[in-house]
């Protein structure tokens, strides 16, 4: 109560006011990629009125507001000053702290966003420096490098700041951490291309790596590391900077399959009748079950059959029956991603 009283007092004495009319502008509080809604953002309106259907420019992205929700999740049509709202309809996930403004139309919003993105990309690709985590300590000791360039990807915008703050606090002599780019979503081919241009390392938190990005990284010798616990990410970077990095276990994508139908086998469980669409299905591999953008389960392949015979692998275009250890909720149209973990 005291805090609220002081806020009211300061706003009254400083005559802090907002414009209650006209096109809205404000700031992004949070951005995330929702599997059913797409790119969503929590916006705080600072001036004007935000309406459903408005074309908006948000940082380096844009969109047309298809729907808007208040803090209780109720759909609303307009929002005035000081009102936080969740909006859907943006082309990409914005960053926390980005400013937004309503534009006359979607075409102008897109043109402005593309100009900003192009300017940022040119600035990023001009940056150089950085090495793989395995090389950084040795070359730093030789004085050949003063910074570790990083590209950071996370599942939600709110995860980026604590990771950045923790890495910024690492103190290893004159060696500093430098962020080339950070964003929300899986590690993509464009992230790897940027890492090649800037000689950076790609770190992912609670995200996957797109197959095309993995292939490009292997071809260009770009280091991609993914984590699901923040302190392990921080610890790995700390150990790299001090020359104590342990061997890395990396995921090697082996193949994909789409589930066509399912069968219940007595004393065995549910079997996914699938068709291999890319690479190979392997009996001794790990498998990730995707439904749309969501990962439902990660586990081992318990059985792999071609008709009634047990097989070690099934190639692209062929059909097979896949048993998944500890998972019986597989459904038609689910995607099975086969991979192995290897020490690097």
N, C-alpha and C positions, 0 to 999 in steps of 0.2 A: 504493500500500500504506500509506503514511503517513497519507493522508487517511482510509482505512477504519479504521485503528487508532485514530485520534483520535475518529472518530465512535463507535466501540464504547466507548472510554474515557469520553467525555462522557455517552453514554446510560447507562452503568453507574453513574457517579458521581451523575448527576442523577436516577437511578432512573426513566428515561423508559419507560413501559409502556403497552400497549394492552389493551383488553378483548377477549379472544379469543372471547367468546360474545355472543349477543344480536343484535338488528338492526344492520346495518352503517351506518356514516356515514363520510364522507370528503370528498375534494375532486376537482374536475374538473381534469385536466391539459391536455386538448385536446378540442375538439369539431369535427366536420366533417360535411358532407352527402355521403354516398356514393351514387353513382348506382344501385347494385344493392341496398344494404342500407338506404338511407334515413339518418335521423339516427343518427350514432354518436358515442360519447364514450369517452375514455380516463379512467378513474376510478382514484384511489388510495385504497384502503380504509385508514382510520385506526383504526377501532374496529369490533368485531363481525364478523359473517360475512355476505357478500353471496351470494345464491343465485339461480340461474336461476328466473324466475317471480316474483321479488320486485317489488312495486310501489314505485317510488321517486319522491321529490320532488327535483328538481335545479334550483336557482335559480328561474326563472320557468316551467319546463316540468316535465313528468312523463312517466311511462310504466311499462310492465311489461317487465322484462328477458326478451326472447325468446331471446337467446343471449349467451354470454360467452366471451371468448378471452384466453389469456395472452399474454405478450410474444413468444412464438414462433409465435403464430397458431393454437395448438391450442385446440379448444373444451373448456371446463371447466364444471363445475356449481356450484362454490362458490369463494369467495376470502376469505382472512382478512386480518388487519392487515398493513400494509406491502406488500401485493400490488397491482401495477398491472394493470388488466384493461380490455379494450375491450368495451363493451356495445352491443347494438342493441335497439331497441324504444322509444326515446324519441320523443315527439311532435314536438319541435323540437330544434334544435342548441343545446346549452348553451354558456355562456361559460367560458373558462378562469378558474379561481379560484372558480367557483360551488361551494357546499357541497351535498352530497347526503345524503339520509337515507332509510332504508327506512320506508315507511308501512304501517299495518295492512291497507289495501286500495287498489285503484286509484281508487275513487270519492273517498276522502279525499285522495289525492295530487292528483287533478284539481282538487278544490275549493280546496286550499291554493295550487296553482299559479295558478289563475284569480284568486284574491284578490291575490296578489303582482303579477301582470301588470296588473291593473286599477289598483292603487295606483301602479305605475310609470308607466302611461300617463297618469293624471291629473296626475302631477307633471310629465311631459314636455310635455303640451299647455298647461300654464300658463306655460311659459317663452316669452319673446318676445325679439325682436332678430334681427339678422342680415340680410344682403342677398345679391343675386347677386354673383358674382365680378366682373362687369363694373362694378358700382356701388360696391363696397366701398371702393376707394381714395379716390374723390372724396368720399364722405360721411364717411369717416374724417378726411380733411383738414379738413372743415368742423366736425368735432367732434360729428357726429350719431350716431356709432356707436363703441362701444369693443370689440366682440367680433365675431368671424366664427363664426356657428353652423354646425356641420357634422353631417350624418348620414353615417356611414361604413359601407359594406357590403363584405365581402370573401369570397373563396371558402372560406377556412378560418380558424378562430379564431386560429391562430398568426400570421396576417398582420396582424391588427388592432393588436397591441401595438407592433411596430416602427414602423408608420405613425403611430399616436397619439404615440409618444415623439418621433418626428422633427418632427411638427407642433407639439408642445408647446414644442419648443426654438426655434421661429421667433421672432426678436426684431425687431419693427417698432414701435418707440416704445411707446405705451400700448395698441396694438391687440393683442388676444389671441385665440387660437383656443379655441372652446368646443364640446365634444362633446355634442350633444343625445341621440344614440343611436348605437350601433354593433351590428352583427350579422353573421351568416353567411348567404349565399344571394343570389339575384338581387334587384335593386331592385324592390320591390313597391308596390302601390297604397297600402298603409298607410304606407310610408316617405314617399311623396309627401304624403299627408294630414298626417303629422306635420311635414313641412317647411313646409307651408302654415301650420299653426298656430304654428310657432315661427320662421317666416321664416328657414329654414335652407337650406343648399346640400347636395345629395346627391352624395357621392363614392363610386364603385364601383371595387374592385380585383379584376380577374380574374373579374368577374361580368357578367351581362347585365341588361337592363331589360325587365320584363314589358310587353307591348303596352298593357295597361290602365293601367299606371303611366306609360308614355310619353304616352299621350293625356291623362291627368289633368295631368301636368306641363306639357304645352303649353297646356292650358286655364287653368291656374292660374299660369302663368309661373314655374314652379319650375326652377331650374338643376340638371341632372343631368350629371355628368361621369364617364366610365369610363376606366380605365387598366389597362395590363398590366405596367407598370414602375413600381416605387415611387418612384424619384427623379423621374420626370416628374410624378407626382402632387404630390410635395413642392414641386417647382419651380414648378408652376402656382399653388399657393396662395401661395408666396413672391412670385411675380411679381404676383399680384393685390393682395397687401398693400402692394406698393411701387409700384403703378401701371404695371407693365410687361407686362401680360397680352396675349398674342398672340391673334389671332382663333381662335375655337373651331370645330372641325369636329365636327358631331354626326351621329349615325345617325338617319335618318328611315325608320321601318318602312313598307314599301310593300305587303306582302302575304305570304300563306302558302299553301303547297300541300302535299299529301300524295302521296307516291310510290305509285302503284298497281302498276306493273310496270316492268321495265327492258328495253332493247333494245341489242344490240351492232351498231353500224353500221360497216362497213369504212371505214378511213381517217378516221373521225370519232371513234370511241370509244363509250363507254356513254352512252345517252340515258335519262333518267328520265321515263317516262310518268306524268304527274301530273295531279291535279285541284286547281284553285285553291279554297281554302276560305275565304280572307279577303283583301280588298283586290285587288291585281293582281300578276301576275307580269310583270316588265319585262326586256327583253333587255339593256339597258345598265346593269343594277343589279348590286350585290354579292349573294351568296347564302350563307347559313349552313346547313349540313346538320346536323340534329339526329337522334339516335337515342336515344329516351327523353330523359333529362336531359343527355346528353353531346353536346357540340358536336364533330363529327368533322372538319369542314373549313369554312374560310371562304375564298371566292374569288369570281371573276367568272362571270357567266352567259356562256358561250361561244356558245350558240345557243338560240333559242326558236322553236318551230314549232307551228302549228295544222294538224294533219294533215300535209300535205307543204309547206305554205307558211311562209316566214319571216314572223314578225310582230313588232311592237314591244312589244305588251302583250297579256295574256290576263286577262279579268275573272273575278270570283268565280263558281264553279259550272261553269266551262268546263274542258275537258281540253286538255293541251298536252304537248309534248316538250321537256325542258330538258336542255341540255348544260352541264356544269360544268367550267370550266377547271382542269386539273391534278388531277382527282379522278374515279376510276373505280369506287369501292367503294360507290356508292349502292345501296340495297336497298329493296324494297317496305316500306311503312309508315314510312320515313324522312320527316321533316318538312323542307321547304325554306322558309327565311325570306328574303324579298327585301327589301333595304334600299339606300338611297343615302346618301352622305356629303355634307353641305352645310355651307358656311361660315356661321357665325352671328356 
